[in-house]
Amino acid sequence: MITSAILDRFKFLTADSRLPVIDPLSVPALVVSWLFIGAATVGFAFTSFTLVPTHILSSFLLYAWLMLGGGLARRYGMIRIGLWLSSIATLTLVSMGSLMLITLVTAVALPFQDAALLSADDAVGFHWLALYQLFLAHPWLFDVNSGLYRLIIPLPYVVLTLLALCNQRKEAWALMFAWGICLAITVVIYPYFPAIGPYEYFHIARSDAPKALSDYPWLFDGRIASIRDHGQRVIDPLQFIGLVSFPSFHAGSSLLLAWTCLSVRWVGPVLAVLSVGMGAAALISGSHYLIDLVGGVSIALFAIWLASKLVGMTEGGAG
C-alpha cells in the first residue's frame, strides 16, 4: 500500500502523463522572440557593429537556462513553474533583441524630429512646459512620478509571476506575444522620428531639474549622434536603453500590462492602475511628448488585437 501511494503521488512523472516541452499557446510569442534575436544577429553579422560581449552573453545564457528549466518543469507536470520560467525567458530574449535592433536602426535614423512632435502636441492643446512648471511648483510630484516610471523594470516580472501562480497560460503568452509585436513596430517606426526630448529641446539644464529621475533625458542627443553621425560601432546595449522617443514603448507596455492585469481578480486591478500610472509618468521622467504616448498606446492596441486573434487560435493545445 505504501508503494502504491508513493507511485500515485508521483504519477505525473510517468511517460503517459508527460506534457509537451513547449506549450502550444506559447508558439506565437516564441516565434516573435526568435525572429527578434535572429534579425539582430544577422544585422550585427553583416554590418560593422560589434557588441561588448559581457551583457549579451550573460543574457543568452540566462535565456537558455530559463527555457531549459521551464521546458523540463512543464514536461513533468509542474505547469506553473514551467510557465513562469519560460515566459520570463521570452521576456529576456525579446528585450535584448530589441536593444540590439534599436542600436542598429539608430545608424540610419533621420534628423531629430522634435519640432514635428511638438507641433502634434500643440495641435491638441497640450503644452509640455506647462506640465513641467507644475512639477517645479510641487517638487514631490517628481518623486511620485519617478517611482511610477521605474515600474517598467519589475512590473512585467511581477505580472508574469502572478499569471503563473494563477496558471493563466493564455494570458501570459498573449502578453508576451503582444509585447514582442509592440516592440517590433516600435523599432521600425523609431528611426523616422528620433528626438532629443523636451528637456534638451527647451534647453532645460540638468541643474534646473535636480529631482528628475536620472541623466537619461540629457543623453539622447549624444548617444544617438555617436552612432548616427560619428560612427560609433562598438556597442554595449545597456548604454543605449531609452533612445526611443516616438512611439513610447513605456506607454505601450503600460497598456499591455494593464490589459493583462485586469484578468486577475483582486490584485489585478491594483496592478492595472499602477501600470497606467507608469505610462503617464513617461511625460516627465522619460522626457516624452504627448504624441509619443499616443503613438505607443496605438501600437499596443493593435498588438492586443493581434494577440487575441493568434494566441486564441492555439487555445485548444495541450495543457
C-alpha positions in Angstrom: 0.0 0.0 0.0 2.9 2.4 0.8 4.5 1.7 -2.5 1.2 2.3 -4.3 0.6 5.6 -2.5 4.1 6.8 -3.4 3.7 5.9 -7.1 0.3 7.6 -7.1 1.8 10.7 -5.6 4.3 10.9 -8.4 2.2 9.7 -11.3 2.8 12.9 -13.2 6.4 11.6 -13.9 5.1 8.7 -15.9 5.7 8.7 -19.7 1.9 8.6 -20.4 1.2 11.8 -18.5 4.1 13.9 -19.7 3.2 17.2 -21.3 5.0 18.6 -24.4 8.0 20.7 -23.5 6.7 23.6 -25.5 3.2 25.0 -24.6 1.2 25.3 -27.8 -0.1 28.6 -26.5 3.5 29.9 -26.4 4.3 29.3 -30.1 3.3 32.8 -31.4 5.4 34.5 -28.7 8.3 32.2 -29.2 8.4 32.7 -32.9 8.4 36.5 -32.4 11.2 36.3 -29.9 13.3 34.1 -32.1 12.7 36.4 -35.1 13.8 39.3 -33.0 17.1 37.8 -32.0 17.6 36.3 -35.5 17.2 39.7 -37.1 19.5 41.3 -34.6 22.1 38.6 -35.0 22.0 38.9 -38.8 22.2 42.7 -38.5 25.3 42.6 -36.4 26.9 39.9 -38.5 26.6 41.8 -41.8 27.5 45.3 -40.5 30.5 46.9 -38.8 28.8 46.9 -35.4 30.4 44.9 -32.6 28.8 44.1 -29.3 30.6 44.3 -25.9 30.2 40.6 -25.1 29.6 40.6 -21.3 26.0 41.6 -21.1 24.8 39.8 -24.3 26.4 36.5 -23.4 25.0 36.5 -19.9 21.6 37.3 -21.3 21.7 34.4 -23.7 22.9 32.1 -21.0 20.1 33.2 -18.7 17.6 32.7 -21.5 18.9 29.2 -22.2 18.8 28.1 -18.6 15.3 29.5 -18.0 13.9 27.9 -21.2 15.5 24.6 -20.3 14.2 24.7 -16.8 10.7 25.8 -18.0 10.5 23.0 -20.6 11.6 20.3 -18.1 9.2 21.6 -15.4 6.3 21.6 -17.9 7.4 18.1 -19.2 6.9 16.6 -15.8 3.7 18.3 -14.8 4.9 21.4 -13.0 2.9 23.7 -15.3 3.0 26.8 -13.2 6.8 26.7 -12.7 7.2 25.9 -16.4 5.0 28.8 -17.4 6.9 31.2 -15.1 10.4 30.2 -16.3 9.5 30.1 -20.0 7.7 33.4 -20.0 10.5 35.2 -18.2 13.0 33.7 -20.6 10.9 35.0 -23.5 10.8 38.5 -22.0 14.5 38.4 -21.5 15.2 37.4 -25.1 12.8 40.0 -26.7 14.2 42.8 -24.5 17.8 42.0 -25.5 16.9 41.6 -29.2 15.1 45.0 -29.2 18.0 46.8 -27.7 20.3 45.3 -30.4 17.9 46.3 -33.2 17.3 49.8 -31.9 21.1 50.3 -31.9 21.3 49.1 -35.5 18.5 51.3 -36.8 19.9 54.4 -35.0 22.7 54.4 -37.6 20.2 55.2 -40.3 17.9 57.5 -38.2 16.6 60.7 -39.8 17.5 64.1 -38.3 15.8 64.9 -35.0 12.0 65.4 -35.3 11.3 67.3 -32.1 9.6 70.2 -33.9 7.2 67.9 -35.6 6.4 66.0 -32.4 5.9 69.3 -30.5 3.6 70.6 -33.3 1.4 67.5 -32.8 1.2 68.3 -29.1 0.3 71.9 -29.8 -2.5 70.7 -32.2 -4.4 69.1 -29.4 -3.7 71.9 -26.9 -1.1 70.1 -24.8 1.9 72.1 -23.6 4.8 70.1 -22.0 6.4 73.1 -20.5 3.2 73.9 -18.5 3.2 70.4 -17.1 6.9 70.8 -16.2 6.2 74.1 -14.4 3.5 72.3 -12.4 6.1 69.8 -11.3 8.6 72.5 -10.4 5.9 74.2 -8.2 5.2 70.9 -6.4 8.6 69.0 -6.2 7.0 66.0 -4.6 5.4 65.2 -7.9 8.9 64.3 -9.3 9.3 61.7 -6.6 5.9 60.1 -7.2 6.4 60.3 -11.0 9.9 58.7 -10.8 8.6 55.8 -8.7 5.9 55.1 -11.2 8.3 55.4 -14.1 10.7 52.9 -12.6 8.0 50.2 -12.6 8.9 49.3 -16.2 11.7 47.1 -14.8 9.9 45.0 -12.1 6.3 45.2 -13.1 6.4 42.8 -16.1 8.1 40.2 -13.9 5.5 40.7 -11.2 2.7 40.3 -13.7 4.2 37.1 -15.2 4.7 35.7 -11.7 1.1 36.4 -10.8 -0.2 34.8 -14.0 2.0 31.7 -13.4 0.7 31.3 -9.9 -2.9 31.5 -11.3 -2.0 29.2 -14.2 -3.3 31.7 -16.7 -1.3 30.4 -19.6 -3.3 32.1 -22.3 -3.0 35.5 -20.7 0.7 35.1 -20.1 1.6 34.1 -23.6 -0.8 36.7 -25.1 1.1 39.3 -23.1 4.4 38.1 -24.4 3.3 37.9 -28.0 1.8 41.5 -27.8 5.0 42.7 -26.0 7.1 41.4 -28.9 4.8 42.9 -31.6 4.7 46.2 -29.8 8.5 46.3 -29.6 8.9 45.2 -33.3 6.7 48.0 -34.6 8.4 50.5 -32.3 11.8 49.5 -33.7 10.5 50.0 -37.3 9.0 53.4 -36.6 11.6 54.9 -34.3 14.3 55.8 -36.9 11.8 58.0 -38.8 11.1 60.1 -35.6 14.3 60.3 -33.5 14.1 63.1 -30.9 16.2 64.6 -28.2 13.2 65.1 -26.0 11.7 68.1 -24.3 14.4 68.7 -21.7 17.1 69.2 -24.3 14.8 70.8 -26.9 13.7 73.5 -24.4 17.3 73.9 -23.1 16.5 72.9 -19.6 19.8 72.2 -17.8 20.3 69.2 -15.6 20.9 71.5 -12.7 17.4 73.1 -13.3 15.7 69.8 -12.7 17.6 68.2 -9.8 14.8 65.9 -8.9 14.4 64.4 -12.3 14.7 60.6 -12.4 18.2 60.4 -13.9 20.5 61.8 -16.5 18.9 59.9 -19.4 16.8 62.9 -20.7 20.1 64.7 -21.3 21.8 61.8 -23.1 19.6 61.3 -26.1 21.4 63.8 -28.3 24.9 62.5 -27.6 24.1 58.8 -27.7 22.1 59.0 -31.0 24.6 61.2 -32.6 27.5 59.0 -31.6 26.0 56.2 -33.6 24.3 58.1 -36.4 26.8 60.9 -37.0 30.1 59.8 -35.5 30.3 56.2 -36.5 30.4 54.5 -33.1 30.2 50.8 -33.8 31.4 49.1 -30.6 28.2 48.9 -28.6 27.2 48.0 -25.1 23.4 47.6 -25.5 22.7 48.6 -21.9 24.2 52.0 -22.6 21.5 52.6 -25.2 18.4 52.0 -23.2 15.8 54.7 -23.7 16.8 56.1 -27.1 13.3 55.9 -28.5 11.0 58.9 -28.2 8.3 58.2 -30.7 6.5 55.9 -30.2 6.8 55.5 -26.5 7.2 51.8 -25.6 6.9 52.9 -22.0 3.3 53.9 -22.7 2.6 50.9 -24.9 3.9 48.4 -22.4 1.8 50.1 -19.6 -1.4 49.4 -21.6 -0.3 45.8 -22.3 0.3 45.2 -18.6 -3.0 46.9 -17.6 -4.9 44.8 -20.1 -3.4 41.6 -18.8 -3.8 42.5 -15.1 -7.5 43.0 -15.4 -7.8 39.3 -16.0 -6.7 38.6 -12.4 -9.1 39.1 -9.6 -8.4 41.3 -6.5 -4.8 42.3 -7.0 -5.1 42.6 -10.8 -7.0 46.0 -10.8 -4.4 47.5 -8.4 -1.6 46.5 -10.7 -3.5 47.8 -13.7 -3.8 51.2 -12.1 -0.1 51.2 -11.4 0.6 50.3 -15.0 -1.4 53.2 -16.3 0.5 55.5 -13.9 3.8 54.1 -15.2 2.8 55.0 -18.7 1.7 58.5 -17.8 4.9 59.1 -15.9 6.9 58.9 -19.1 5.9 62.5 -20.0 8.2 64.0 -17.3 10.5 61.2 -16.1 11.0 59.8 -19.6 11.2 63.2 -21.4 8.4 62.3 -23.8 6.0 64.4 -25.8 2.3 63.6 -25.5 2.2 62.3 -29.1 4.9 59.8 -28.1 2.5 58.3 -25.6 -0.4 58.3 -28.1 1.8 56.5 -30.6 2.8 53.9 -28.1 -0.8 53.3 -26.9 -2.0 53.0 -30.5 0.6 50.3 -31.3 -0.3 48.5 -28.1 -4.0 48.4 -29.0 -3.1 46.8 -32.4 -0.8 44.3 -30.6 -3.6 43.4 -28.2 -6.0 42.8 -31.0 -3.5 40.6 -32.9 -2.6 38.7 -29.7 -6.3 38.0 -29.0 -6.6 36.5 -32.5 -3.4 34.5 -32.8 -2.9 33.2 -29.3 -6.6 32.2 -29.1 -6.1 30.0 -32.2 -3.9 27.7 -30.2 -6.0 27.6 -27.1 -7.0 24.0 -27.7 -3.4 22.8 -27.3 -2.3 20.5 -24.5 -2.3 21.9 -21.1 
